[in-house]
Amino acid sequence: MYRGWIRAHESDLAAVYRLVDGMLILAALAICTTGLGHQLTKDWLIAGLTGVVIFVFVAESLELYRSWRTDSYRNMLITTAFTWAVACLLLMLLGYFSGQSGHFSRLVVGSWFALTLFGLGLWRYTLRRILLFLRIHDRNTRSAAILGLNDAAVRLAHDLEQNPQLGIRLQGIYSIPGHDDMQSASAGEKLLITGELEQALQAARAGELDLVYIALPASEAHHIGKLLAAFADTTATVYLLPDIFGSNLLRARWQHIGNSAVLSIYDTPIQGINSWLKRLEDMVVASLALVLLSPLMLLIALGIKLTSRGPVLFKQRRYGLNGHTIDVWKFRSMTCEENGTHIRQACRNDPRITPFGRFLRCTSLDELPQLFNVLSGDMSIVGPRPHAVAHNEQYRSIVSGYMLRHKVKPGITGWAQINGWRGETDTLEKMHKRVEHDLHYIRNWSIFLDIYILCMTLTRGFVGKNAY
């Protein structure tokens, strides 16, 4: 195992990352100005250098230059894009208030912004691929040890083993006598034990361990404190892995209240700037969809009126964000309008469904009026599908994590739907799977994931074997 040259020059490389970003920003400016028939004048150079300074300053604030070893490229790209977007916005504001904006070509500025973003993302992707290659071949690695044997420790050991690209090489699990869960450990798991606590401490003091994971239950707070004090005499980075983290966390994050640090266990990813981005996405997509689909919606309304008695639209009470009740609109596809405390789910060959309604349900066209729910802010284009209030009350007590679906706005389409978990939930397993996929979406939410779901919805989300 080679920790070698990169590790020894880590601080120098951090400066190189900043230098490459600055050179890339200036190079993109030079390409855009000369390529579009402009001279690279002093004013352009000042604008470019100002952009570099702003970008690096914002990047430091957003911790863009931290280690991304255990984080995804997607998250790194989002942070990079947001950093450059803020830098661009500040540059434009500076140009506007200084009265200099008229001296610069808008075409060059726009091209510069776009090319720089592409370059920042491309070089990070290239560097990441190189580092992944090196780590898989035991270069640029970190040595790690886990203290304590329990389910969380074994799970982490397997995760590290199955992800060699992280470059974290596990030296073993070190037993803490009197604090291990030896009874529930299998014979194979016990083989992971390399030694005892004192040996790990000696290895850390000798500089042989870079990362130490303390796997003790939260009830062992006193002993955890002793371990932290002991490893304070080493240069190892220490992480806590208490058993609480084996539970169904939802975007957990640390917060500070005065001098107290608290950990949110169930939280939403759509806060702050993310909520604005999500809302902008909803408004743009819903507006475009309504403009393009309005002729079709008028034809559907006419078809409903001509084929069955009753209103064109059907309104049903469902749970929305934070469990608040909302009215969800649909094209009526049944002869009845159930909206009470007992609602029977639609099933295959359901006699309540009209012939035209069956077509609407099979193609999911009955959901189109929910675009108005999106515009009003009650729903999103992408999110967990809302269920009738009666079904919520039925499942919330028997499906673990069911109500966590409501940490975000419900959507017209979602991760569960494009993976085949839509329609009737006639078995408890189907509802478990739907909730599992909904929580996966919330944990991994990003604008890019929403775009992927929208694309998949166009190919597999409108129709399916469960659409009836």
VMD Tcl script that draws the C-alpha trace (Angstrom):
set ca {
  {0.00 0.00 0.00}
  {1.41 3.38 -1.06}
  {0.29 6.54 0.62}
  {3.31 8.20 -0.93}
  {3.93 11.29 -2.96}
  {0.41 12.74 -3.14}
  {-0.02 12.43 0.63}
  {3.35 14.05 1.29}
  {2.55 17.00 -0.96}
  {-1.13 17.35 -0.08}
  {-0.90 20.98 1.01}
  {1.06 21.88 -2.15}
  {-1.52 20.16 -4.34}
  {-4.31 22.15 -2.69}
  {-2.56 25.29 -3.94}
  {-2.19 23.70 -7.37}
  {-5.97 23.06 -7.51}
  {-6.62 26.74 -6.95}
  {-4.00 27.68 -9.53}
  {-5.49 25.36 -12.15}
  {-8.95 26.84 -11.55}
  {-7.57 30.37 -11.99}
  {-5.67 29.48 -15.15}
  {-8.69 27.69 -16.56}
  {-10.94 30.72 -15.97}
  {-8.43 33.02 -17.71}
  {-7.83 30.55 -20.54}
  {-11.57 30.26 -21.19}
  {-11.78 34.07 -21.32}
  {-8.90 34.24 -23.81}
  {-10.50 31.60 -26.03}
  {-13.88 33.34 -26.04}
  {-12.56 36.84 -26.72}
  {-10.18 35.92 -29.53}
  {-12.48 33.25 -30.93}
  {-15.33 35.74 -31.24}
  {-13.21 38.44 -32.89}
  {-12.38 40.63 -29.88}
  {-9.08 41.84 -28.51}
  {-7.96 40.57 -25.11}
  {-7.64 44.08 -23.72}
  {-6.68 45.27 -20.25}
  {-10.35 45.57 -19.32}
  {-10.97 41.92 -20.20}
  {-7.93 40.85 -18.18}
  {-9.10 42.85 -15.17}
  {-12.54 41.25 -15.46}
  {-10.92 37.80 -15.72}
  {-8.65 38.32 -12.72}
  {-11.58 39.68 -10.72}
  {-13.55 36.57 -11.63}
  {-10.69 34.37 -10.44}
  {-10.46 36.19 -7.10}
  {-14.22 36.02 -6.53}
  {-14.37 32.35 -7.53}
  {-11.57 31.32 -5.19}
  {-13.06 33.36 -2.35}
  {-16.51 31.80 -2.78}
  {-14.95 28.35 -3.23}
  {-13.21 28.68 0.13}
  {-16.51 29.62 1.77}
  {-18.25 26.59 0.25}
  {-15.31 24.26 1.03}
  {-14.83 23.39 -2.62}
  {-11.18 22.54 -1.99}
  {-11.81 20.02 0.75}
  {-11.24 16.32 0.21}
  {-13.93 14.72 -1.95}
  {-12.59 11.21 -1.43}
  {-15.79 9.77 0.06}
  {-18.23 12.11 -1.69}
  {-19.75 11.78 -5.14}
  {-18.68 13.57 -8.31}
  {-22.24 14.81 -8.65}
  {-22.04 16.67 -5.34}
  {-18.64 18.08 -6.26}
  {-19.99 19.24 -9.63}
  {-23.02 20.87 -8.00}
  {-20.77 22.75 -5.56}
  {-18.46 23.80 -8.40}
  {-21.35 24.98 -10.58}
  {-22.92 26.91 -7.72}
  {-19.56 28.52 -6.87}
  {-19.04 29.69 -10.44}
  {-22.68 30.85 -10.71}
  {-22.23 33.03 -7.62}
  {-18.97 34.40 -9.02}
  {-20.70 35.21 -12.34}
  {-23.58 36.93 -10.56}
  {-21.21 39.05 -8.47}
  {-19.20 39.94 -11.57}
  {-22.34 41.10 -13.38}
  {-23.48 43.13 -10.38}
  {-20.05 44.70 -10.13}
  {-20.10 45.59 -13.80}
  {-23.61 47.02 -13.56}
  {-23.00 49.23 -10.53}
  {-19.59 50.40 -11.80}
  {-21.10 51.38 -15.13}
  {-18.60 49.22 -17.04}
  {-20.97 46.54 -18.28}
  {-21.54 48.33 -21.58}
  {-17.88 47.95 -22.49}
  {-18.11 44.16 -22.67}
  {-19.69 41.97 -25.34}
  {-22.62 40.01 -23.93}
  {-21.89 37.17 -26.34}
  {-18.30 36.91 -25.09}
  {-19.38 37.12 -21.44}
  {-22.04 34.45 -21.87}
  {-19.67 32.17 -23.78}
  {-16.97 32.70 -21.14}
  {-19.35 31.77 -18.34}
  {-20.49 28.61 -20.13}
  {-17.03 27.47 -21.29}
  {-15.54 28.02 -17.84}
  {-18.25 25.93 -16.20}
  {-17.62 23.14 -18.69}
  {-13.88 23.33 -18.11}
  {-14.16 23.36 -14.32}
  {-16.36 20.27 -14.43}
  {-14.24 18.46 -17.03}
  {-10.91 18.86 -15.30}
  {-12.38 17.76 -11.99}
  {-13.86 14.70 -13.64}
  {-10.50 13.89 -15.24}
  {-8.64 14.34 -11.96}
  {-11.19 12.22 -10.14}
  {-10.82 9.38 -12.65}
  {-7.05 9.50 -12.26}
  {-7.30 9.41 -8.47}
  {-9.80 6.54 -8.60}
  {-7.40 4.59 -10.81}
  {-4.52 5.24 -8.43}
  {-6.54 4.27 -5.36}
  {-7.79 1.05 -6.90}
  {-4.11 0.18 -7.51}
  {-3.19 0.98 -3.90}
  {-1.83 4.46 -4.51}
  {-2.98 7.58 -2.66}
  {-4.63 5.49 0.05}
  {-5.41 5.96 3.73}
  {-5.12 3.26 6.37}
  {-8.11 2.82 8.67}
  {-9.13 0.90 11.77}
  {-12.50 0.24 13.36}
  {-12.75 0.14 17.15}
  {-15.43 -2.16 18.51}
  {-17.39 -5.04 17.02}
  {-21.10 -4.66 16.29}
  {-23.42 -4.55 13.29}
  {-22.39 -0.99 12.37}
  {-18.69 -1.95 12.45}
  {-19.20 -5.00 10.24}
  {-21.33 -3.01 7.81}
  {-18.64 -0.32 7.53}
  {-15.94 -2.97 7.04}
  {-17.89 -4.49 4.15}
  {-18.55 -1.05 2.63}
  {-14.85 -0.20 2.68}
  {-13.99 -3.57 1.15}
  {-16.55 -3.18 -1.64}
  {-15.43 0.38 -2.52}
  {-11.67 0.21 -3.18}
  {-11.91 3.39 -5.26}
  {-12.22 5.34 -2.00}
  {-8.63 4.50 -1.25}
  {-9.39 3.62 2.39}
  {-7.66 0.40 3.35}
  {-9.03 -1.25 6.47}
  {-6.32 -2.69 8.72}
  {-8.96 -4.50 10.74}
  {-11.47 -4.28 13.56}
  {-9.93 -3.85 17.01}
  {-11.80 -5.36 19.91}
  {-12.78 -3.33 22.96}
  {-13.13 -5.94 25.73}
  {-16.40 -5.62 27.59}
  {-17.93 -3.35 24.95}
  {-18.19 -5.61 21.88}
  {-21.35 -7.32 20.73}
  {-19.69 -10.73 20.52}
  {-22.88 -12.73 20.98}
  {-24.58 -11.48 17.83}
  {-21.38 -11.60 15.74}
  {-21.00 -14.56 13.39}
  {-17.85 -16.65 13.15}
  {-16.88 -14.88 9.92}
  {-17.33 -11.46 11.48}
  {-15.15 -12.42 14.42}
  {-12.37 -13.19 11.94}
  {-12.29 -9.47 11.11}
  {-10.86 -8.77 14.57}
  {-7.19 -7.91 14.19}
  {-6.30 -7.09 17.78}
  {-7.39 -5.11 20.78}
  {-7.75 -1.43 21.52}
  {-4.23 -0.93 22.86}
  {-2.72 -2.23 19.63}
  {-4.77 0.23 17.60}
  {-3.68 3.05 19.88}
  {-0.03 2.10 19.46}
  {-0.42 1.94 15.67}
  {-2.05 5.39 15.62}
  {0.71 6.86 17.78}
  {3.28 5.41 15.40}
  {1.55 7.14 12.48}
  {0.39 3.86 10.93}
  {-3.33 4.75 11.05}
  {-4.84 7.70 9.22}
  {-8.51 7.10 10.04}
  {-10.11 5.62 13.14}
  {-13.81 4.74 13.33}
  {-15.25 4.29 16.81}
  {-18.17 1.86 16.54}
  {-19.86 2.04 19.91}
  {-23.55 2.52 20.77}
  {-24.69 5.97 21.86}
  {-25.23 4.59 25.37}
  {-21.44 4.24 25.66}
  {-20.92 8.00 25.69}
  {-18.61 7.88 28.71}
  {-16.32 5.30 27.13}
  {-16.40 7.12 23.79}
  {-15.12 10.19 25.62}
  {-12.18 8.18 26.98}
  {-11.33 6.89 23.50}
  {-11.44 10.39 22.05}
  {-9.08 11.59 24.78}
  {-6.70 8.69 24.09}
  {-6.58 9.28 20.34}
  {-6.09 13.01 20.83}
  {-2.46 11.99 21.39}
  {-2.25 10.80 17.77}
  {-2.55 12.41 14.33}
  {-5.33 10.05 13.21}
  {-8.66 11.51 12.08}
  {-11.35 10.07 14.35}
  {-14.96 9.38 13.33}
  {-17.88 8.23 15.47}
  {-20.05 5.38 14.24}
  {-22.58 4.77 17.04}
  {-25.40 2.33 16.44}
  {-27.92 5.14 15.90}
  {-26.39 5.68 12.47}
  {-27.49 2.25 11.39}
  {-31.07 3.49 11.52}
  {-33.09 5.07 8.73}
  {-31.44 8.49 8.61}
  {-32.76 11.15 6.28}
  {-30.26 13.85 5.30}
  {-28.73 14.02 8.79}
  {-26.73 17.17 9.48}
  {-25.07 18.99 12.34}
  {-26.44 22.29 13.59}
  {-25.28 24.68 16.29}
  {-27.52 26.27 18.88}
  {-25.28 28.66 20.76}
  {-22.39 26.50 21.97}
  {-24.40 23.28 21.67}
  {-24.03 20.95 18.69}
  {-27.13 18.97 17.71}
  {-27.64 16.40 14.98}
  {-30.81 16.37 12.89}
  {-31.77 12.77 12.15}
  {-34.71 13.33 9.80}
  {-34.22 16.42 7.66}
  {-34.98 17.58 4.15}
  {-32.36 18.32 1.46}
  {-34.55 20.99 -0.14}
  {-33.67 24.02 1.94}
  {-32.10 27.40 1.22}
  {-30.86 27.73 -2.35}
  {-32.05 24.19 -3.10}
  {-35.65 25.18 -2.42}
  {-35.33 28.08 -4.88}
  {-33.81 25.81 -7.53}
  {-36.52 23.21 -7.00}
  {-39.26 25.83 -7.25}
  {-37.73 27.31 -10.40}
  {-37.60 23.84 -11.92}
  {-41.26 23.28 -11.06}
  {-42.41 26.61 -12.48}
  {-40.48 26.25 -15.74}
  {-41.43 22.61 -16.43}
  {-45.08 23.00 -15.38}
  {-45.54 26.16 -17.45}
  {-43.99 24.61 -20.56}
  {-46.00 21.42 -20.08}
  {-49.28 23.33 -19.78}
  {-48.56 25.35 -22.92}
  {-47.67 22.26 -24.93}
  {-50.36 19.97 -23.52}
  {-53.30 22.37 -23.27}
  {-54.84 21.19 -26.61}
  {-54.60 17.58 -25.42}
  {-56.12 18.49 -22.04}
  {-59.06 20.16 -23.79}
  {-59.62 17.02 -25.87}
  {-59.50 14.87 -22.74}
  {-62.05 17.11 -21.03}
  {-64.33 16.80 -24.06}
  {-63.88 13.04 -24.10}
  {-64.88 12.75 -20.44}
  {-68.02 14.86 -20.96}
  {-69.09 12.82 -24.00}
  {-68.49 9.37 -22.48}
  {-69.81 9.60 -18.91}
  {-71.89 11.69 -16.57}
  {-70.24 13.86 -13.96}
  {-67.59 16.59 -13.70}
  {-64.45 16.66 -15.82}
  {-62.12 17.15 -12.88}
  {-61.92 15.17 -9.66}
  {-60.49 16.63 -6.45}
  {-59.14 14.41 -3.67}
  {-57.64 15.29 -0.28}
  {-54.08 14.05 0.11}
  {-51.10 14.75 2.34}
  {-48.54 17.25 1.10}
  {-45.38 18.83 2.50}
  {-44.96 18.23 6.25}
  {-48.16 16.19 6.31}
  {-50.45 19.14 5.57}
  {-53.62 18.28 3.66}
  {-53.86 19.48 0.05}
  {-56.45 19.08 -2.70}
  {-54.99 17.17 -5.66}
  {-56.65 17.51 -9.06}
  {-57.13 14.72 -11.60}
  {-59.21 14.10 -14.68}
  {-62.18 12.02 -13.54}
  {-61.73 8.41 -14.64}
  {-64.39 6.69 -12.50}
  {-68.12 6.78 -12.15}
  {-67.72 7.67 -8.46}
  {-65.79 10.38 -6.57}
  {-64.47 8.83 -3.36}
  {-62.92 11.26 -0.92}
  {-63.84 10.01 2.53}
  {-62.25 8.07 5.35}
  {-62.48 4.78 3.46}
  {-61.23 4.70 -0.12}
  {-60.79 1.52 -2.12}
  {-57.76 1.56 -4.40}
  {-58.30 1.07 -8.10}
  {-57.56 -2.52 -9.15}
  {-57.35 -4.42 -12.40}
  {-60.74 -4.60 -14.19}
  {-62.24 -2.27 -11.59}
  {-65.93 -1.78 -12.53}
  {-65.86 1.80 -11.24}
  {-63.49 2.88 -14.03}
  {-65.14 4.21 -17.20}
  {-63.94 2.95 -20.62}
  {-62.41 6.34 -21.45}
  {-61.10 6.60 -17.89}
  {-59.30 3.28 -18.33}
  {-57.39 4.76 -21.25}
  {-56.52 7.84 -19.20}
  {-55.27 5.80 -16.28}
  {-53.23 3.40 -18.45}
  {-51.42 6.36 -20.02}
  {-51.33 8.45 -16.78}
  {-53.03 11.29 -18.66}
  {-55.51 11.59 -15.79}
  {-52.66 13.14 -13.74}
  {-52.16 16.15 -16.04}
  {-54.34 18.60 -14.01}
  {-51.79 18.25 -11.21}
  {-49.65 20.67 -13.22}
  {-51.91 23.33 -11.68}
  {-51.06 21.92 -8.23}
  {-47.41 22.39 -9.13}
  {-47.92 26.01 -10.19}
  {-49.81 26.75 -6.98}
  {-46.93 25.36 -4.92}
  {-48.74 22.37 -3.39}
  {-46.80 19.82 -5.44}
  {-43.58 19.40 -7.41}
  {-43.02 17.90 -10.83}
  {-40.80 15.23 -9.22}
  {-41.32 13.80 -5.75}
  {-43.03 10.99 -3.84}
  {-46.53 10.37 -5.18}
  {-49.22 11.64 -2.78}
  {-51.66 9.11 -1.37}
  {-55.22 9.66 -0.28}
  {-55.53 10.68 3.38}
  {-57.33 7.42 4.14}
  {-54.42 5.38 2.76}
  {-51.89 7.48 4.66}
  {-53.63 6.73 7.93}
  {-53.73 3.06 7.00}
  {-50.02 2.68 6.22}
  {-48.27 5.16 8.50}
  {-48.50 2.81 11.49}
  {-47.38 -0.35 9.68}
  {-44.69 0.86 7.22}
  {-41.52 2.16 8.87}
  {-40.55 5.65 7.68}
  {-43.80 6.11 5.77}
  {-44.43 9.70 6.89}
  {-40.84 10.72 6.07}
  {-42.05 10.86 2.47}
  {-43.67 14.14 3.41}
  {-40.39 15.89 4.19}
  {-40.56 17.09 0.56}
  {-43.46 18.12 -1.67}
  {-45.30 15.28 -3.39}
  {-44.71 14.95 -7.12}
  {-46.48 14.03 -10.34}
  {-43.74 11.50 -11.04}
  {-41.00 10.06 -8.88}
  {-38.18 7.57 -8.36}
  {-40.59 4.83 -7.29}
  {-42.76 5.30 -10.39}
  {-39.96 4.99 -12.96}
  {-38.73 1.88 -11.15}
  {-42.06 0.14 -11.50}
  {-43.54 0.76 -8.04}
  {-46.72 2.54 -9.04}
  {-50.39 1.74 -9.15}
  {-52.22 -0.53 -6.74}
  {-50.45 -1.54 -3.51}
  {-52.41 -4.72 -2.88}
  {-49.61 -6.19 -0.75}
  {-47.64 -4.66 2.11}
  {-44.39 -5.46 0.29}
  {-45.37 -3.17 -2.59}
  {-45.91 -0.27 -0.22}
  {-42.61 -1.02 1.54}
  {-40.85 -0.89 -1.84}
  {-42.54 2.35 -2.79}
  {-41.56 3.99 0.49}
  {-38.02 2.61 0.17}
  {-37.64 4.23 -3.25}
  {-39.20 7.50 -2.07}
  {-36.73 7.75 0.82}
  {-33.87 6.92 -1.55}
  {-34.96 9.88 -3.67}
  {-35.03 12.24 -0.69}
  {-31.59 11.12 0.55}
  {-30.02 11.55 -2.89}
  {-31.99 14.51 -4.20}
  {-30.42 16.87 -6.72}
  {-31.58 18.82 -9.76}
  {-29.70 16.28 -11.89}
  {-31.66 13.41 -10.32}
  {-34.91 15.27 -11.07}
  {-33.87 15.71 -14.70}
  {-33.02 12.01 -14.95}
  {-36.42 11.04 -13.50}
  {-38.19 13.36 -15.94}
  {-36.33 11.79 -18.87}
  {-37.13 8.28 -17.65}
  {-40.77 9.26 -17.15}
  {-41.03 10.07 -20.85}
  {-39.88 6.55 -21.75}
  {-41.27 4.36 -18.99}
  {-43.22 6.46 -16.50}
  {-46.50 7.02 -18.33}
  {-47.40 3.42 -19.01}
  {-46.69 0.17 -17.21}
  {-48.14 -3.13 -16.11}
  {-49.45 -1.55 -12.90}
  {-51.14 1.38 -14.64}
  {-54.88 0.63 -14.45}
}
mol new
graphics top color blue
foreach p $ca { graphics top sphere $p radius 0.5 }
foreach p [lrange $ca 0 end-1] q [lrange $ca 1 end] { graphics top cylinder $p $q radius 0.2 }
display resetview
